[in-house]
Every structure is written in structure tokens, then in C-alpha cells.
Amino acid sequence: MSSINLPVLYANDSCPYVFRARIALMYSGIEVEHREVDLDNKPPSMLEVSPKGTVPTLMLSDGSVIDESWDIVRWAIGQNDPENWIGENNAALALAEELVEKNDGEFGEPSMYYKFASYYPDRDVLQDRSDCEPFLDELENRLSKQPFTYGSEISAADIPIFPAVSGFSKIEPEWFADRFPNLNKWLDRMSASPHVQCVKFGHTPWKFEQAN
Ligand SMILES: N[C@@H](CCC(=O)N[C@@H](CS)C(=O)NCC(=O)O)C(=O)O
């Protein structure tokens, strides 16, 4: 199949930021050419368009480049938003902005140390886990009142936080389910949703030498 006019997505199956972007691209019906990147051997064509060298990087057919996952989500939803994920007067989008900032900021760093604790034997893993809890408590509180972060339906506010929170929950699943019962139920609802189910993994690395 020729993919000559499709946007190109430089991606990696294990990256939560890529997962975030791919949920939105699928939702908006935007087909892409998926190029699975080995992060230890990045393709020169990706570094040329985005020297910071992170995935996801989306190169559009007109040559423009979006190299931040949340920007890809916003762009995709801006193209096509069939279930009104942005919400009334963009309210779900505004909540999403707030949650992304916390997810990628105050939660992002300690959750990375917690997840990869074996690489950081000198760190206090319980302290790292505990530094993640204020963000998760905020979500737990929201989800004790409604099934999704913005309200009764899935929205733009659920998508960007799902991959990292899901990854976190799998480190100590029993502790997590006990500590954050409503958030845990939300993870089950999200995982079962067609918007998440349709994102497939298991890509083989893109062979850029041949393809270039
Ligand atoms: N703020 C970026 C973060 C993306 C990011 O950090 N991706 C990681 C993989 S999960 C990456 O590409 N790291 C570069 C590397 O490992 O060299 C976004 O939201 O797109």
C-alpha cells in the first residue's frame, strides 16, 4: 500500500506520550504512516525535522511538524471531533490542559523514578511514589463523583492522562486499586473503551536505511 501522502508519525510502542497521541489520531480518523523508532538509533529523517529527537513526532503532508504529544492531540481533535471531546465552550479541553501540565510535570518525574526504581538504587522509592499521590488524589476525587474526569462521558481530559496513569497502576496493582478505587475503575472503563482498544502495538522497527 502506498503511503506517499499520509502524515508520518515517528513513534515508539513503549512511550506513553506516543500512546496519548495515537488515541487522538485514531479518534479523529487521521491515518498515518507509523514509523517505529529505536530510541537508541533515531532515524536522521526524524532528527532533521525535529532535532530534539523525541517521539511522538508528526510530520504533516505539507511538511509542517508537530513534536509534542499534547499538541498532536489538540491538532487531531481540531481536525475532527465526532463525539465533542472538547466539551461545551471548550471546557473539557481547558481541564485537559490543566491535567496535562500536572501529568507531565509534578507527576511525570517522580512516576518515572518510581517506574524505573531498579535503575536508581540510591533513591527512596516510597518517597517517589508518595510524590505522585497528590495528582492521583485529585483524579480520585473527581472520579468519585463521575465516571470520567470531565463528566459522564469520555472527553479530551481523559485521553492525555490515561497512558501514564495506567502505566503507574501496573507497578503495584493491588496497592493502587486499594489506594485509588475510583481511579482504578476509570482505568478499567478507559481500557475497555473502543478509543483505547483500537490502538494496536507490536510494531517492528522502521528500517530507515532502506526506506530513505
Ligand atoms: N514532552 C514530550 C515528551 C516526549 C518524550 O519524552 N518521549 C520520550 C519517549 S517516552 C523520548 O522520545 N525520549 C527521547 C529519548 O529517549 O532519547 C511530548 O509530550 O511529546
The ligand as an SDF file (V2000), in Angstrom:
LIG
                    3D

 20 19  0  0  0  0  0  0  0  0999 V2000
    7.0500   16.3920   26.0160 N   0  0  0  0  0  0  0  0  0  0  0  0
    7.2050   15.3440   25.0470 C   0  0  0  0  0  0  0  0  0  0  0  0
    7.8160   14.1470   25.7180 C   0  0  0  0  0  0  0  0  0  0  0  0
    8.0870   13.0140   24.7420 C   0  0  0  0  0  0  0  0  0  0  0  0
    9.1270   12.0510   25.2920 C   0  0  0  0  0  0  0  0  0  0  0  0
    9.8330   12.3620   26.2800 O   0  0  0  0  0  0  0  0  0  0  0  0
    9.2770   10.8980   24.6390 N   0  0  0  0  0  0  0  0  0  0  0  0
   10.3590   10.0180   25.0150 C   0  0  0  0  0  0  0  0  0  0  0  0
    9.9740    8.5600   24.8860 C   0  0  0  0  0  0  0  0  0  0  0  0
    8.6780    8.1200   26.0140 S   0  0  0  0  0  0  0  0  0  0  0  0
   11.5140   10.2510   24.0700 C   0  0  0  0  0  0  0  0  0  0  0  0
   11.3150   10.3860   22.8850 O   0  0  0  0  0  0  0  0  0  0  0  0
   12.7180   10.3310   24.6100 N   0  0  0  0  0  0  0  0  0  0  0  0
   13.8690   10.5830   23.8010 C   0  0  0  0  0  0  0  0  0  0  0  0
   14.9560    9.6270   24.0800 C   0  0  0  0  0  0  0  0  0  0  0  0
   14.7550    8.6820   24.8330 O   0  0  0  0  0  0  0  0  0  0  0  0
   16.0380    9.8150   23.5210 O   0  0  0  0  0  0  0  0  0  0  0  0
    5.8380   15.0160   24.4300 C   0  0  0  0  0  0  0  0  0  0  0  0
    4.8330   15.1780   25.1340 O   0  0  0  0  0  0  0  0  0  0  0  0
    5.7870   14.6420   23.2440 O   0  0  0  0  0  0  0  0  0  0  0  0
  1  2  1  0
  2  3  1  0
  2 18  1  0
  3  4  1  0
  4  5  1  0
  5  6  2  0
  5  7  1  0
  7  8  1  0
  8  9  1  0
  8 11  1  0
  9 10  1  0
 11 12  2  0
 11 13  1  0
 13 14  1  0
 14 15  1  0
 15 16  2  0
 15 17  1  0
 18 19  2  0
 18 20  1  0
M  END
$$$$
